[in-house]
Amino acid sequence: MALNPHLFGNGMPIPFVGEMFVLARDGVEFEIDKIPGAHADHVKAKGTIYLSNIRMVFVAKKPTGYFVAFDMPLLFVRGEKFHQPVFHCNNISGLVEPVVPEGQHRALYSTHKFKILFKEGGCGTFVPLFLNLIATVRQYNKHAAPPAHEATPLIDPLLASQTPVGDMMQQAYVDPNDPTKIFLQQPTPESQLRRRTYHPQSAESSY
């Protein structure tokens, strides 16, 4: 994960080299734990989830403290589950490992628990696309995945950019009850900015 990734003025995440955005889903509630400075280290906010071939990015509609957005590399997500409770809204929960800044010790960074709650409309488009994409990323990059007993992903999250997702997008089912926006063309075509690293220390050379 990476807290407060770089965004354009309209809230769209600034892409990485090789990144292709798949969809955007508004009207979700996002929960994440172990955020320094947050009340009880827990943040709950409403906003938009962006999904690409590299990551999920939640962007809050109204920032909470200094929490504006949260970036989750797909190769670092594990234990994801889709829930359909009887008396509450559908949701996806899971774990995501931290992106440890260069020069920092892994022990200082904990695994996060997250939840995505679909508060407005269905999720028949988002959920299949998310589950299919993350399975495809893992399958294509299985040689890079850490051993099951290893808690620290010692891999570059940008390896996921090599995953072919074009065929999956062409076959995607669109649920008319799901307000998910699928990107048939890549957004922000006017931008020439492309990030090259997750590490904030390298910001000057990351574009």
QUIFEN-V908496 format. One record per backbone hydrogen bond with DSSP energy under -0.5 kcal/mol. CO is the residue of the C=O (numbers start at 0). NH is the residue of the N-H. If there is no record, write none. Layout:
<<CO | NH> <CO | NH>>
//
This chain:
<<0 | 98> <1 | 70> <5 | 13> <7 | 10> <11 | 7> <14 | 194> <15 | 18> <19 | 52> <21 | 182> <22 | 50> <23 | 180> <24 | 48> <26 | 118> <26 | 119> <27 | 46> <28 | 116> <29 | 44> <30 | 114> <31 | 42> <33 | 35> <34 | 37> <37 | 40> <38 | 41> <40 | 33> <40 | 34> <42 | 31> <44 | 29> <45 | 60> <45 | 61> <46 | 27> <47 | 49> <47 | 58> <48 | 24> <49 | 56> <50 | 21> <50 | 22> <53 | 73> <54 | 51> <55 | 71> <56 | 49> <57 | 69> <58 | 47> <62 | 64> <63 | 66> <65 | 67> <66 | 63> <67 | 59> <68 | 3> <69 | 57> <70 | 1> <71 | 55> <72 | 75> <73 | 76> <75 | 96> <77 | 94> <80 | 82> <80 | 92> <82 | 90> <89 | 117> <90 | 82> <91 | 115> <92 | 80> <93 | 113> <94 | 77> <95 | 111> <97 | 99> <100 | 103> <104 | 107> <105 | 108> <111 | 95> <112 | 32> <113 | 93> <114 | 30> <114 | 116> <115 | 91> <116 | 28> <116 | 118> <118 | 120> <122 | 126> <124 | 128> <125 | 129> <126 | 130> <127 | 131> <128 | 132> <129 | 133> <130 | 134> <131 | 135> <132 | 136> <133 | 137> <134 | 138> <135 | 139> <136 | 140> <138 | 141> <140 | 143> <140 | 144> <141 | 144> <146 | 149> <148 | 150> <150 | 152> <151 | 153> <154 | 156> <155 | 158> <156 | 159> <157 | 160> <158 | 161> <159 | 162> <162 | 164> <164 | 168> <165 | 169> <166 | 170> <168 | 171> <172 | 174> <173 | 175> <174 | 177> <176 | 121> <176 | 178> <179 | 181> <180 | 23> <181 | 183> <187 | 190> <194 | 16> <198 | 201> <199 | 202> <201 | 204> <202 | 205> <205 | 195> <206 | 193>>
//
